Amino acid sequence: MQDQKRAHSHRIIGSAIYDGLVILGLLMIVGFLAVGIHYWVTGAETIENSLAYQIFLLLVIISYFLYFWRASGQTVGMKAWRIKLVNLEPNPIKPSQMALRLLMAIPAYSCLFLGVLWQYWGKSGLNWHDIASKTKLIYLPKR
C-alpha cells in the first residue's frame, strides 16, 4: 500500500455506526444465551444488576474489535465503508496499540465527535485515537 489516502471523518463515523449496529445484534445474541444459561442454572428469569454480566458484555465488545483488527485490520463496518486500520510504522499493529485505540475512542466519540474531527485541525491529520495508538485509518478505493 504505497498510496495510503487518509480516511475522512464521514467514513469513520459511518463505519462506527455500522459497527454499532453489528455489535448491538451480537450483544442481543450473547445476552439471550447468557440469560438462558442463567435461567437454567439459577431458575431466575432475569439477570439483575450483575457486574459480572456487564463485564462479560464489555468483553464481547472489546473482543469484536480486537479480533477483526488483528485478523484483517478491518471490522465489518470498516469493510463496508472501505477503510482499514494500519500502523504508522511498517510493523504489524500490536495488541497494546489496539487496546489504546479502543480506550481513546471513548472520549473521541463522546465529545460530539471532536476527537474524530480533530484530523482537520491537527497538524498530523490524525484523530485522537490515531495519535494515541500510533495507527491510522486509510481509505481503500474501489479497484
C-alpha positions in Angstrom: 0.0 0.0 0.0 2.2 2.8 -1.2 -0.5 5.4 -1.8 -2.3 5.4 1.5 -5.0 8.0 1.4 -6.4 9.1 4.8 -10.0 8.1 5.6 -12.2 11.1 6.0 -14.4 11.6 9.1 -17.7 10.8 7.3 -16.4 7.3 6.5 -15.0 6.8 10.1 -18.3 7.9 11.7 -20.3 5.8 9.2 -18.3 2.7 9.9 -18.7 3.3 13.7 -22.5 3.5 13.3 -22.4 0.3 11.1 -20.2 -1.5 13.7 -22.5 -0.2 16.5 -25.5 -2.0 14.8 -23.4 -5.2 14.3 -22.4 -5.1 18.0 -26.0 -4.5 19.1 -27.0 -7.6 17.3 -24.1 -9.5 18.7 -25.0 -8.4 22.2 -28.6 -9.4 21.7 -27.4 -12.9 20.8 -24.9 -13.4 23.6 -27.4 -11.7 26.0 -30.1 -14.2 25.0 -27.7 -17.1 25.5 -26.4 -15.7 28.9 -30.0 -15.2 30.2 -30.9 -18.8 29.1 -27.9 -20.2 30.8 -28.5 -18.1 33.9 -32.1 -19.4 34.0 -31.0 -23.0 33.5 -28.5 -22.7 36.4 -30.5 -20.5 38.9 -34.1 -20.5 37.8 -34.2 -16.7 37.7 -35.7 -15.3 34.5 -33.6 -12.1 34.5 -30.1 -11.1 35.4 -30.5 -8.4 38.0 -27.8 -5.7 38.4 -24.9 -8.1 37.8 -21.5 -6.6 37.5 -20.1 -9.8 36.1 -22.8 -9.7 33.3 -21.9 -6.2 32.4 -18.2 -7.0 32.3 -19.0 -10.0 30.1 -20.8 -7.7 27.6 -17.9 -5.3 27.7 -15.5 -8.1 26.9 -17.7 -9.2 24.0 -17.4 -5.6 22.5 -13.7 -5.4 23.1 -13.2 -8.9 21.6 -15.2 -7.9 18.4 -12.7 -5.0 17.7 -9.6 -6.9 18.7 -10.5 -10.0 16.6 -11.2 -8.1 13.4 -8.4 -5.6 13.7 -5.9 -8.5 14.4 -7.3 -10.7 11.6 -7.5 -8.1 8.7 -7.3 -4.6 10.1 -11.0 -4.1 9.3 -14.2 -4.6 11.2 -17.4 -5.4 9.4 -18.3 -1.7 9.3 -14.8 -0.7 8.1 -15.1 -3.2 5.2 -18.4 -1.7 4.2 -17.0 1.8 4.3 -13.7 0.7 2.7 -11.3 1.8 5.4 -8.6 -0.1 7.1 -6.5 0.3 10.3 -2.8 0.4 9.7 0.3 1.1 11.8 2.1 4.4 11.3 5.3 2.3 11.4 6.0 -0.5 8.9 5.4 -3.2 11.7 2.2 -5.1 12.3 -0.2 -3.5 14.8 0.5 -4.6 18.4 -2.4 -5.6 20.8 -1.3 -2.8 23.1 -1.9 -0.3 20.2 -5.3 -1.8 19.6 -6.3 -1.6 23.2 -5.1 2.0 23.5 -7.0 2.9 20.3 -10.2 1.4 21.8 -9.7 3.3 25.1 -9.1 6.6 23.4 -12.0 6.2 21.1 -14.4 6.6 24.0 -13.6 10.4 24.6 -13.1 10.9 20.8 -16.7 9.9 20.1 -18.2 11.0 23.4 -17.1 14.7 22.9 -19.5 15.2 20.0 -17.1 13.5 17.6 -14.5 16.2 18.3 -11.7 13.6 18.6 -12.7 12.2 15.2 -12.9 15.6 13.5 -9.6 16.6 15.0 -7.9 15.3 11.9 -9.0 18.6 10.1 -7.3 20.8 12.8 -4.3 18.8 13.9 -1.1 19.2 12.0 -0.6 15.5 11.6 -4.1 14.9 10.0 -4.8 12.2 12.6 -7.7 11.9 15.1 -7.2 11.5 18.9 -7.2 7.7 18.9 -4.8 7.6 15.9 -2.3 9.9 17.7 -2.5 7.9 21.0 -2.1 4.5 19.4 0.3 5.5 16.6 -2.1 4.0 14.0 -4.3 5.5 11.3 -7.3 4.7 9.2 -6.7 4.7 5.4 -9.2 4.7 2.6 -9.3 1.7 0.2 -10.6 2.9 -3.2 -12.6 0.6 -5.4 -10.5 -1.5 -7.8 
